[in-house]
Amino acid sequence: MRILAIAATALLFTASAAFPAVDQGLLNLVPPGARLVSGIQLESSRNSPLGRFLLARTQSDNTDLQQFIANTGFDPRRDVQQAIFASSGDRQNSSFAVIARGYFDVAKIRAAAVSKGAHVQLFQGIPLILNKEKKQIGVAFLDSTLAVLADQATLEQIVAARSTPTVLDKDLEDRIERMSASHDAWFVSLVS
């Protein structure tokens, strides 16, 4: 699924400048047990000199991106406001999640994914769009402004606990608050 590649590309639009702390709604969805968390405030990053430079480089010649946008109605360069990446950091049993706030045409994205071989599985009332060929990686839209991309087990865990804010390790939470309050892009880890 190209959604993971597009999400990773969106995370590259970074710059450092002051911005409001991390979106608490996104942080509340970080899976318990996360030991590595990074985030990016894309709205302010797009307006930085580096952000404008990177956007200019992706505007014209990426035909895969242009086809993705045409098929889904989703342009990660424009439609993502903020994203968080979280991982357990465990090399043996690694789990991950990319949680993003933005603007998503859920029906169009779902139809495009299904046309490319993904299947939809309902879990606690939320459609999971899964790609069996990629180790059960999937995406769920909790609403039209909130998307979660993760391995299936983590995706189901987030969907099941979506109304109960995650309690993170206190040291990790303090580091996230401190870094996100002063940087557009930040990274914290409890993994050695």
C-alpha positions in Angstrom: 0.0 0.0 0.0 1.4 3.4 -0.9 -0.2 5.1 2.1 2.8 4.2 4.3 5.2 5.7 1.7 3.0 8.8 1.4 2.8 9.2 5.2 6.6 8.8 5.5 7.1 11.5 2.8 4.8 13.8 4.6 6.9 13.4 7.8 9.9 14.7 5.9 8.4 18.2 5.7 10.1 19.4 8.8 11.5 22.6 10.2 12.2 23.9 13.6 10.3 26.8 15.0 7.9 27.4 17.9 4.4 26.0 17.6 1.7 24.8 20.0 2.3 21.6 21.8 1.3 18.3 20.4 -2.4 17.7 19.5 -3.6 15.9 22.7 -6.2 14.0 20.7 -3.4 12.4 18.7 -1.3 11.7 21.8 -4.3 10.0 23.5 -4.3 7.4 20.7 -0.6 6.4 21.0 -0.6 2.8 22.0 0.3 1.9 25.6 3.8 0.5 25.7 5.2 3.0 23.1 8.8 3.8 23.9 9.6 5.8 20.8 7.4 8.7 19.7 8.0 11.4 17.1 5.8 14.0 15.7 5.6 16.8 13.2 3.4 19.9 12.9 3.0 20.0 9.1 1.0 23.2 8.9 3.8 25.4 10.2 6.5 23.3 8.5 4.9 23.9 5.1 5.4 27.6 5.5 9.1 27.4 6.5 11.8 27.9 3.9 12.7 24.2 4.0 9.0 23.2 3.7 8.5 25.5 0.7 11.7 24.1 -0.9 10.5 20.4 -0.4 7.0 21.2 -1.6 8.4 22.8 -4.7 10.4 19.7 -5.4 7.4 17.4 -5.2 5.0 19.5 -7.2 5.6 18.4 -10.8 7.5 15.2 -11.6 6.2 12.5 -9.2 3.6 10.7 -11.4 2.9 8.1 -8.7 2.0 10.8 -6.2 -0.1 12.6 -8.8 -2.0 9.3 -9.6 -2.4 8.7 -5.8 -3.9 12.1 -5.4 -6.2 11.6 -8.3 -7.4 8.2 -7.1 -7.9 9.2 -3.4 -8.6 12.9 -3.3 -5.9 13.0 -0.6 -2.8 15.2 -1.1 -0.4 14.6 1.9 1.4 17.8 1.1 -1.7 19.8 1.7 -4.1 17.6 3.7 -2.1 16.5 6.8 -1.9 19.0 9.7 -0.1 17.0 12.3 1.2 13.5 12.6 2.7 11.3 15.3 4.7 8.1 14.8 4.8 5.7 17.8 6.6 2.4 18.2 7.3 -0.1 20.9 10.9 -0.1 19.9 11.1 -3.8 20.4 13.1 -5.5 17.7 11.6 -8.9 18.3 8.0 -7.9 18.4 7.8 -4.4 16.9 4.6 -2.6 16.6 4.0 0.9 15.1 1.4 3.5 14.5 1.2 6.7 12.5 -1.6 8.8 13.8 -2.6 11.9 11.7 -4.9 14.8 11.9 -6.0 16.2 8.5 -8.6 16.2 5.9 -9.6 12.8 4.4 -12.1 11.8 1.8 -12.7 8.5 3.5 -15.0 7.0 0.9 -12.7 7.8 -2.0 -9.6 6.6 -0.1 -11.4 3.3 0.8 -12.6 2.8 -2.8 -9.1 3.4 -4.2 -7.5 1.0 -1.7 -10.0 -1.7 -2.5 -9.5 -1.3 -6.2 -5.7 -1.9 -5.5 -6.4 -5.2 -3.6 -7.0 -4.1 -0.1 -10.0 -5.5 1.8 -12.2 -3.9 4.4 -12.8 -5.5 7.8 -15.2 -4.1 10.3 -13.8 -3.9 13.9 -15.9 -2.4 16.6 -17.9 -0.4 14.1 -14.8 1.0 12.4 -13.8 -0.1 8.9 -10.2 -1.3 8.8 -8.6 -1.1 5.3 -6.1 -3.9 5.3 -3.4 -5.0 2.9 -2.7 -8.7 3.4 0.5 -8.6 1.3 2.2 -6.1 3.8 2.1 -8.1 7.1 -1.4 -7.0 7.8 -0.8 -3.3 7.7 -3.9 -1.2 7.6 -5.5 2.1 8.0 -8.6 3.2 9.9 -10.4 6.6 9.8 -11.8 7.3 13.3 -13.6 10.3 11.6 -13.0 12.4 8.5 -10.1 14.3 10.3 -8.4 11.4 12.1 -6.5 8.6 10.5 -4.4 5.7 12.0 -2.0 3.7 9.9 -0.5 0.6 11.8 0.1 -3.1 11.9 -3.3 -4.8 12.3 -2.8 -5.7 16.0 -1.9 -2.2 17.0 -4.7 -0.7 14.8 -7.3 -2.9 16.5 -5.8 -1.9 19.9 -6.1 1.8 19.1 -9.7 1.4 17.7 -10.7 -0.6 20.8 -9.3 2.1 23.2 -10.2 5.2 21.2 -12.5 6.7 23.8 -10.0 6.0 26.7 -6.9 8.2 26.6 -3.6 6.3 26.7 -1.6 6.6 29.9 2.0 6.9 28.7 5.2 6.4 30.7 5.6 9.6 32.7 9.2 10.3 31.5 8.1 9.8 27.9 5.1 12.1 28.3 7.3 14.8 29.9 9.8 14.6 27.1 7.0 14.8 24.5 5.5 17.8 26.1 8.9 19.6 26.3 10.0 18.8 22.7 6.6 19.4 21.0 6.2 22.7 22.7 9.3 24.1 21.0 9.8 22.3 17.7 7.8 21.6 14.6 9.5 18.2 14.3 10.5 16.2 17.4 11.7 12.7 18.5 11.8 11.2 21.9 12.8 7.7 23.0 13.1 5.6 26.0 14.9 2.9 23.9 18.6 2.7 24.5 
